[in-house]
Structure formats: structure tokens, C-alpha cells
């Protein structure tokens, strides 16, 4: 594959490392993996991680941005960049 696009899905996976490993496996050399996902700027409280409402709202599976990068590097992704978008309420 040349490109895999993920839009707010990886945070729902209980094993994000496997998701990245499989994406890397099927991408051609030089392939791209643009990801849009919810990340945190710190750990989520256990109550949120265990909340069914938070899972349904795509929040409970979020991890810190650095953890995403670490998982991607572990399966040999390179040239990783992060663009942060925050919305004020």
C-alpha cells in the first residue's frame, strides 16, 4: 500500500502497537500513514479509562502523544511529525 489513513480509530484499539506494526508491514517503502487521533498531555485517570461512556466518546483509549511516537518508532516508522490542534470550549 502507498497510503493508510486513520481518522480517530487507533485510540479505540486495545493494542495500538500491533496496529502500527501491521500498518508498517503492509506499507510500501516510502509509504505514508497520516493519523488523526485524540492524544493526551498527561495520563488519563483510571476512572476515565474504565468508563464505557468515555470509550464510546473516543476518549478512554487516548494516550500521550510521546507514547504514539514511541510505538511508531518501535516498528521502524521514520520522519514522524505531530501537528497539534486544540479547540477552546
Order of alpha helices (4+ residues) and beta strands (2+ residues): beta-alpha-beta-beta-alpha-alpha-beta-alpha
